[in-house]
Amino acid sequence: MQFRVETDGLRESAAAIEEVLARLERVRVADELAPVGSAFRGGESATASGRACAAWNARLSGLRSRVRATGAALDVAAAGYDAVEQVARRALTVPGPQAPTAPGSAAT
């Protein structure tokens, strides 16, 4: 059985996720929806827009956390696969037979 994992691809995906996360950090739903509440002072719309903003902020916060965790998991997976590959390579590397040294020559 053989598995092939492109660890560079995992790391590239993690880097792409970091870029997405940076964009998500700039999303400010509450700032965009705040004028709705102030346009209807004292009405149900003000209360509803406040609840909507809070709900969107909570959802975005959860999404950011999941995206951050996914990126970290990809980095950890890449490191783990690389470590396993390195250990397996060392375990399977058998030193070859030493060639006899000719008289008068130095071993290198």
Buried (B, 14 or more C-beta within 10 A) or exposed (E): EEEEBEBEEBBEBBEEBBEBBEEBEEBEBBEEBBEBBEEEEEEEBBEEBBEBBEEBBEEBEEBBEEBBEBBEEBBEBBEEBBEEEEEEEEEEEEEEEEEEEEEEEEEE
